[in-house]
Amino acid sequence: MNTIQLTPDNSNTYIGYQCVYTRGKGLAKKKHIATITRTSPSGKTIYIDDTNWNSLQVVSRAVYAFL
């Protein structure tokens, strides 16, 4: 499956797509998958349908969308 890293410039393009991101530190770091529901006007924040988190900072975190 192909992925692309989200940036503030391209995050608006992938609304409705599934994304993968990591959470935690060191050995406790785990991958999570969620659907992108919307983005901020600047594109620096994406909003996702995750029960634990509702938004992710694209600028400070590696977030990838499944194509």
Order of alpha helices (4+ residues) and beta strands (2+ residues): beta-beta-beta-beta-beta-beta
